[in-house]
Amino acid sequence: MRMAAEEGFDQVLERLKGLVEKLEHGTLTLEEALRTFEEGVALARRGHAILDAAEKRVELLVRGPEGEAVVPFRAGETT
């Protein structure tokens, strides 16, 4: 299992999609399926961590000089 910490979100997502395809084919042995699932869970956690870090960076960028609260983004709204 290749899990490089420097992998970006797009790479993690592509690898995760590949694993899902392998599992959906149903041709893996039980052991192969379990290893693939384990790798998928690790990738999903890595992707979640990347998204959390990005959210924190955005919050820091939009926070005002007085440290006012960040207003959550709502899709479809414009400012």
N, CA, C and O atoms as CSV, one atom per row, in Angstrom:
chain,resi,resn,atom,element,x,y,z
A,1,MET,N,N,0.856,-1.180,0.000
A,1,MET,CA,C,0.000,0.000,0.000
A,1,MET,C,C,0.893,1.231,0.000
A,1,MET,O,O,1.753,1.389,0.867
A,2,ARG,N,N,0.682,2.095,-0.976
A,2,ARG,CA,C,1.476,3.311,-1.144
A,2,ARG,C,C,0.685,4.473,-0.558
A,2,ARG,O,O,-0.355,4.850,-1.098
A,3,MET,N,N,1.168,5.042,0.538
A,3,MET,CA,C,0.447,6.149,1.176
A,3,MET,C,C,1.421,7.273,1.439
A,3,MET,O,O,1.950,7.402,2.543
A,4,ALA,N,N,1.660,8.083,0.432
A,4,ALA,CA,C,2.577,9.202,0.582
A,4,ALA,C,C,1.841,10.384,1.189
A,4,ALA,O,O,0.783,10.784,0.705
A,5,ALA,N,N,2.405,10.937,2.248
A,5,ALA,CA,C,1.772,12.067,2.926
A,5,ALA,C,C,1.700,13.292,2.024
A,5,ALA,O,O,0.854,14.163,2.226
A,6,GLU,N,N,2.588,13.364,1.023
A,6,GLU,CA,C,2.592,14.528,0.157
A,6,GLU,C,C,1.585,14.429,-0.984
A,6,GLU,O,O,1.454,15.370,-1.767
A,7,GLU,N,N,0.879,13.318,-1.094
A,7,GLU,CA,C,-0.147,13.194,-2.128
A,7,GLU,C,C,-1.232,14.237,-1.915
A,7,GLU,O,O,-1.694,14.456,-0.795
A,8,GLY,N,N,-1.624,14.868,-2.993
A,8,GLY,CA,C,-2.683,15.857,-2.920
A,8,GLY,C,C,-4.055,15.204,-2.982
A,8,GLY,O,O,-4.184,13.999,-3.194
A,9,PHE,N,N,-5.069,16.027,-2.793
A,9,PHE,CA,C,-6.437,15.527,-2.766
A,9,PHE,C,C,-6.819,14.853,-4.076
A,9,PHE,O,O,-7.465,13.805,-4.068
A,10,ASP,N,N,-6.428,15.444,-5.201
A,10,ASP,CA,C,-6.791,14.869,-6.497
A,10,ASP,C,C,-6.191,13.476,-6.687
A,10,ASP,O,O,-6.856,12.583,-7.210
A,11,GLN,N,N,-4.949,13.287,-6.269
A,11,GLN,CA,C,-4.315,11.977,-6.376
A,11,GLN,C,C,-4.999,10.964,-5.461
A,11,GLN,O,O,-5.235,9.821,-5.853
A,12,VAL,N,N,-5.314,11.391,-4.243
A,12,VAL,CA,C,-6.005,10.510,-3.302
A,12,VAL,C,C,-7.358,10.100,-3.871
A,12,VAL,O,O,-7.731,8.929,-3.809
A,13,LEU,N,N,-8.085,11.052,-4.420
A,13,LEU,CA,C,-9.403,10.767,-4.976
A,13,LEU,C,C,-9.319,9.801,-6.154
A,13,LEU,O,O,-10.142,8.893,-6.267
A,14,GLU,N,N,-8.345,9.985,-7.023
A,14,GLU,CA,C,-8.180,9.079,-8.172
A,14,GLU,C,C,-7.855,7.664,-7.716
A,14,GLU,O,O,-8.403,6.696,-8.244
A,15,ARG,N,N,-6.971,7.544,-6.742
A,15,ARG,CA,C,-6.634,6.208,-6.222
A,15,ARG,C,C,-7.848,5.562,-5.566
A,15,ARG,O,O,-8.079,4.362,-5.710
A,16,LEU,N,N,-8.618,6.366,-4.848
A,16,LEU,CA,C,-9.813,5.845,-4.194
A,16,LEU,C,C,-10.829,5.357,-5.222
A,16,LEU,O,O,-11.443,4.306,-5.040
A,17,LYS,N,N,-11.006,6.115,-6.295
A,17,LYS,CA,C,-11.913,5.692,-7.372
A,17,LYS,C,C,-11.466,4.357,-7.969
A,17,LYS,O,O,-12.291,3.486,-8.246
A,18,GLY,N,N,-10.164,4.206,-8.164
A,18,GLY,CA,C,-9.633,2.948,-8.697
A,18,GLY,C,C,-9.917,1.774,-7.789
A,18,GLY,O,O,-10.258,0.687,-8.255
A,19,LEU,N,N,-9.779,1.988,-6.497
A,19,LEU,CA,C,-10.054,0.916,-5.545
A,19,LEU,C,C,-11.533,0.539,-5.546
A,19,LEU,O,O,-11.881,-0.639,-5.470
A,20,VAL,N,N,-12.384,1.530,-5.632
A,20,VAL,CA,C,-13.830,1.270,-5.672
A,20,VAL,C,C,-14.163,0.429,-6.907
A,20,VAL,O,O,-14.945,-0.518,-6.820
A,21,GLU,N,N,-13.576,0.770,-8.046
A,21,GLU,CA,C,-13.815,-0.001,-9.271
A,21,GLU,C,C,-13.387,-1.447,-9.093
A,21,GLU,O,O,-14.100,-2.361,-9.509
A,22,LYS,N,N,-12.215,-1.667,-8.473
A,22,LYS,CA,C,-11.742,-3.029,-8.238
A,22,LYS,C,C,-12.725,-3.798,-7.361
A,22,LYS,O,O,-13.028,-4.961,-7.628
A,23,LEU,N,N,-13.213,-3.150,-6.325
A,23,LEU,CA,C,-14.153,-3.817,-5.424
A,23,LEU,C,C,-15.487,-4.096,-6.107
A,23,LEU,O,O,-16.107,-5.132,-5.867
A,24,GLU,N,N,-15.926,-3.174,-6.956
A,24,GLU,CA,C,-17.214,-3.341,-7.630
A,24,GLU,C,C,-17.204,-4.480,-8.644
A,24,GLU,O,O,-18.250,-5.069,-8.916
A,25,HIS,N,N,-16.045,-4.797,-9.205
A,25,HIS,CA,C,-15.972,-5.896,-10.167
A,25,HIS,C,C,-16.275,-7.238,-9.520
A,25,HIS,O,O,-16.757,-8.155,-10.184
A,26,GLY,N,N,-15.997,-7.356,-8.235
A,26,GLY,CA,C,-16.315,-8.587,-7.513
A,26,GLY,C,C,-15.428,-9.766,-7.849
A,26,GLY,O,O,-15.804,-10.907,-7.578
A,27,THR,N,N,-14.267,-9.531,-8.427
A,27,THR,CA,C,-13.381,-10.632,-8.808
A,27,THR,C,C,-12.245,-10.855,-7.820
A,27,THR,O,O,-11.435,-11.761,-8.015
A,28,LEU,N,N,-12.166,-10.060,-6.776
A,28,LEU,CA,C,-11.097,-10.198,-5.787
A,28,LEU,C,C,-11.415,-11.318,-4.816
A,28,LEU,O,O,-12.574,-11.604,-4.518
A,29,THR,N,N,-10.352,-11.944,-4.332
A,29,THR,CA,C,-10.546,-12.908,-3.252
A,29,THR,C,C,-10.927,-12.135,-1.992
A,29,THR,O,O,-10.811,-10.910,-1.956
A,30,LEU,N,N,-11.368,-12.828,-0.986
A,30,LEU,CA,C,-11.744,-12.176,0.266
A,30,LEU,C,C,-10.569,-11.390,0.834
A,30,LEU,O,O,-10.736,-10.245,1.252
A,31,GLU,N,N,-9.384,-11.994,0.853
A,31,GLU,CA,C,-8.199,-11.314,1.393
A,31,GLU,C,C,-7.838,-10.084,0.564
A,31,GLU,O,O,-7.498,-9.042,1.124
A,32,GLU,N,N,-7.909,-10.193,-0.760
A,32,GLU,CA,C,-7.618,-9.046,-1.619
A,32,GLU,C,C,-8.642,-7.932,-1.408
A,32,GLU,O,O,-8.299,-6.750,-1.374
A,33,ALA,N,N,-9.895,-8.331,-1.268
A,33,ALA,CA,C,-10.961,-7.345,-1.043
A,33,ALA,C,C,-10.764,-6.633,0.286
A,33,ALA,O,O,-10.963,-5.421,0.372
A,34,LEU,N,N,-10.379,-7.362,1.318
A,34,LEU,CA,C,-10.143,-6.749,2.630
A,34,LEU,C,C,-8.959,-5.783,2.573
A,34,LEU,O,O,-9.027,-4.689,3.134
A,35,ARG,N,N,-7.870,-6.180,1.896
A,35,ARG,CA,C,-6.715,-5.284,1.757
A,35,ARG,C,C,-7.093,-4.036,0.974
A,35,ARG,O,O,-6.690,-2.926,1.322
A,36,THR,N,N,-7.867,-4.225,-0.083
A,36,THR,CA,C,-8.300,-3.098,-0.903
A,36,THR,C,C,-9.194,-2.172,-0.093
A,36,THR,O,O,-9.063,-0.950,-0.168
A,37,PHE,N,N,-10.105,-2.756,0.680
A,37,PHE,CA,C,-10.993,-1.957,1.527
A,37,PHE,C,C,-10.191,-1.182,2.569
A,37,PHE,O,O,-10.452,-0.002,2.805
A,38,GLU,N,N,-9.214,-1.844,3.194
A,38,GLU,CA,C,-8.361,-1.169,4.179
A,38,GLU,C,C,-7.622,0.013,3.553
A,38,GLU,O,O,-7.541,1.089,4.145
A,39,GLU,N,N,-7.091,-0.196,2.365
A,39,GLU,CA,C,-6.398,0.888,1.674
A,39,GLU,C,C,-7.376,2.025,1.366
A,39,GLU,O,O,-7.022,3.199,1.472
A,40,GLY,N,N,-8.595,1.673,0.986
A,40,GLY,CA,C,-9.609,2.684,0.700
A,40,GLY,C,C,-9.968,3.502,1.925
A,40,GLY,O,O,-10.136,4.718,1.839
A,41,VAL,N,N,-10.086,2.843,3.057
A,41,VAL,CA,C,-10.394,3.559,4.300
A,41,VAL,C,C,-9.257,4.518,4.641
A,41,VAL,O,O,-9.501,5.657,5.039
A,42,ALA,N,N,-8.018,4.061,4.487
A,42,ALA,CA,C,-6.870,4.925,4.763
A,42,ALA,C,C,-6.856,6.124,3.807
A,42,ALA,O,O,-6.565,7.247,4.218
A,43,LEU,N,N,-7.170,5.882,2.541
A,43,LEU,CA,C,-7.213,6.982,1.570
A,43,LEU,C,C,-8.340,7.956,1.896
A,43,LEU,O,O,-8.160,9.169,1.797
A,44,ALA,N,N,-9.490,7.435,2.282
A,44,ALA,CA,C,-10.610,8.306,2.637
A,44,ALA,C,C,-10.247,9.182,3.829
A,44,ALA,O,O,-10.588,10.364,3.860
A,45,ARG,N,N,-9.562,8.608,4.803
A,45,ARG,CA,C,-9.124,9.390,5.966
A,45,ARG,C,C,-8.116,10.455,5.554
A,45,ARG,O,O,-8.160,11.582,6.048
A,46,ARG,N,N,-7.204,10.097,4.645
A,46,ARG,CA,C,-6.214,11.070,4.156
A,46,ARG,C,C,-6.919,12.207,3.414
A,46,ARG,O,O,-6.577,13.374,3.601
A,47,GLY,N,N,-7.898,11.872,2.577
A,47,GLY,CA,C,-8.646,12.896,1.857
A,47,GLY,C,C,-9.387,13.818,2.798
A,47,GLY,O,O,-9.427,15.030,2.588
A,48,HIS,N,N,-9.975,13.247,3.837
A,48,HIS,CA,C,-10.692,14.043,4.838
A,48,HIS,C,C,-9.732,14.986,5.552
A,48,HIS,O,O,-10.067,16.144,5.801
A,49,ALA,N,N,-8.548,14.498,5.878
A,49,ALA,CA,C,-7.549,15.344,6.548
A,49,ALA,C,C,-7.114,16.493,5.643
A,49,ALA,O,O,-6.929,17.617,6.110
A,50,ILE,N,N,-6.951,16.214,4.353
A,50,ILE,CA,C,-6.570,17.264,3.405
A,50,ILE,C,C,-7.659,18.327,3.349
A,50,ILE,O,O,-7.363,19.522,3.374
A,51,LEU,N,N,-8.919,17.901,3.274
A,51,LEU,CA,C,-10.033,18.850,3.223
A,51,LEU,C,C,-10.139,19.662,4.510
A,51,LEU,O,O,-10.409,20.862,4.466
A,52,ASP,N,N,-9.927,19.014,5.658
A,52,ASP,CA,C,-9.946,19.742,6.931
A,52,ASP,C,C,-8.862,20.815,6.968
A,52,ASP,O,O,-9.106,21.939,7.408
A,53,ALA,N,N,-7.665,20.462,6.503
A,53,ALA,CA,C,-6.560,21.426,6.491
A,53,ALA,C,C,-6.873,22.589,5.554
A,53,ALA,O,O,-6.574,23.742,5.867
A,54,ALA,N,N,-7.474,22.286,4.406
A,54,ALA,CA,C,-7.837,23.347,3.465
A,54,ALA,C,C,-8.885,24.269,4.072
A,54,ALA,O,O,-8.818,25.487,3.903
A,55,GLU,N,N,-9.846,23.697,4.774
A,55,GLU,CA,C,-10.883,24.513,5.420
A,55,GLU,C,C,-10.265,25.456,6.449
A,55,GLU,O,O,-10.657,26.619,6.541
A,56,LYS,N,N,-9.309,24.962,7.214
A,56,LYS,CA,C,-8.649,25.802,8.218
A,56,LYS,C,C,-7.863,26.922,7.560
A,56,LYS,O,O,-7.840,28.046,8.062
A,57,ARG,N,N,-7.213,26.622,6.430
A,57,ARG,CA,C,-6.473,27.664,5.709
A,57,ARG,C,C,-7.413,28.745,5.200
A,57,ARG,O,O,-7.105,29.933,5.293
A,58,VAL,N,N,-8.558,28.339,4.662
A,58,VAL,CA,C,-9.533,29.309,4.154
A,58,VAL,C,C,-10.048,30.164,5.301
A,58,VAL,O,O,-10.171,31.380,5.153
A,59,GLU,N,N,-10.351,29.553,6.441
A,59,GLU,CA,C,-10.827,30.314,7.593
A,59,GLU,C,C,-9.807,31.361,8.012
A,59,GLU,O,O,-10.175,32.491,8.334
A,60,LEU,N,N,-8.533,30.998,8.010
A,60,LEU,CA,C,-7.489,31.963,8.369
A,60,LEU,C,C,-7.419,33.095,7.358
A,60,LEU,O,O,-7.198,34.248,7.729
A,61,LEU,N,N,-7.603,32.778,6.099
A,61,LEU,CA,C,-7.516,33.802,5.054
A,61,LEU,C,C,-8.675,34.779,5.102
A,61,LEU,O,O,-8.489,35.954,4.785
A,62,VAL,N,N,-9.864,34.339,5.485
A,62,VAL,CA,C,-11.027,35.219,5.468
A,62,VAL,C,C,-11.293,35.880,6.817
A,62,VAL,O,O,-12.138,36.769,6.919
A,63,ARG,N,N,-10.583,35.455,7.836
A,63,ARG,CA,C,-10.778,36.044,9.157
A,63,ARG,C,C,-10.287,37.481,9.145
A,63,ARG,O,O,-9.218,37.774,8.609
A,64,GLY,N,N,-11.051,38.356,9.724
A,64,GLY,CA,C,-10.691,39.772,9.759
A,64,GLY,C,C,-9.598,40.066,10.763
A,64,GLY,O,O,-9.202,39.187,11.529
A,65,PRO,N,N,-9.103,41.303,10.767
A,65,PRO,CA,C,-8.019,41.683,11.663
A,65,PRO,C,C,-8.410,41.594,13.140
A,65,PRO,O,O,-7.546,41.386,13.991
A,66,GLU,N,N,-9.675,41.745,13.449
A,66,GLU,CA,C,-10.121,41.621,14.842
A,66,GLU,C,C,-10.487,40.186,15.201
A,66,GLU,O,O,-10.967,39.924,16.304
A,67,GLY,N,N,-10.263,39.260,14.278
A,67,GLY,CA,C,-10.555,37.859,14.550
A,67,GLY,C,C,-12.034,37.542,14.574
A,67,GLY,O,O,-12.467,36.631,15.280
A,68,GLU,N,N,-12.811,38.288,13.810
A,68,GLU,CA,C,-14.253,38.046,13.802
A,68,GLU,C,C,-14.563,36.643,13.289
A,68,GLU,O,O,-13.755,36.018,12.602
A,69,ALA,N,N,-15.728,36.179,13.634
A,69,ALA,CA,C,-16.136,34.819,13.280
A,69,ALA,C,C,-16.253,34.673,11.768
A,69,ALA,O,O,-16.639,35.606,11.064
A,70,VAL,N,N,-15.917,33.503,11.297
A,70,VAL,CA,C,-16.017,33.194,9.882
A,70,VAL,C,C,-17.460,32.801,9.581
A,70,VAL,O,O,-18.045,31.979,10.286
A,71,VAL,N,N,-18.023,33.384,8.545
A,71,VAL,CA,C,-19.381,33.051,8.131
A,71,VAL,C,C,-19.299,31.838,7.231
A,71,VAL,O,O,-18.561,31.867,6.246
A,72,PRO,N,N,-20.039,30.753,7.530
A,72,PRO,CA,C,-19.961,29.553,6.693
A,72,PRO,C,C,-20.429,29.827,5.272
A,72,PRO,O,O,-21.352,30.608,5.043
A,73,PHE,N,N,-19.779,29.177,4.334
A,73,PHE,CA,C,-20.135,29.291,2.927
A,73,PHE,C,C,-21.403,28.479,2.662
A,73,PHE,O,O,-21.540,27.349,3.132
A,74,ARG,N,N,-22.318,29.067,1.909
A,74,ARG,CA,C,-23.519,28.347,1.499
A,74,ARG,C,C,-23.563,28.376,-0.015
A,74,ARG,O,O,-23.572,29.446,-0.623
A,75,ALA,N,N,-23.589,27.214,-0.617
A,75,ALA,CA,C,-23.603,27.107,-2.074
A,75,ALA,C,C,-24.752,27.895,-2.650
A,75,ALA,O,O,-25.865,27.862,-2.126
A,76,GLY,N,N,-24.484,28.605,-3.728
A,76,GLY,CA,C,-25.524,29.366,-4.393
A,76,GLY,C,C,-25.642,30.795,-3.940
A,76,GLY,O,O,-26.277,31.603,-4.617
A,77,GLU,N,N,-25.042,31.137,-2.801
A,77,GLU,CA,C,-25.098,32.522,-2.315
A,77,GLU,C,C,-23.974,33.312,-2.929
A,77,GLU,O,O,-22.887,32.784,-3.164
A,78,THR,N,N,-24.228,34.573,-3.189
A,78,THR,CA,C,-23.169,35.464,-3.663
A,78,THR,C,C,-23.074,36.638,-2.704
A,78,THR,O,O,-24.042,37.001,-2.036
A,79,THR,N,N,-21.892,37.219,-2.653
A,79,THR,CA,C,-21.694,38.363,-1.751
A,79,THR,C,C,-21.514,39.627,-2.516
A,79,THR,O,O,-21.335,40.690,-1.921
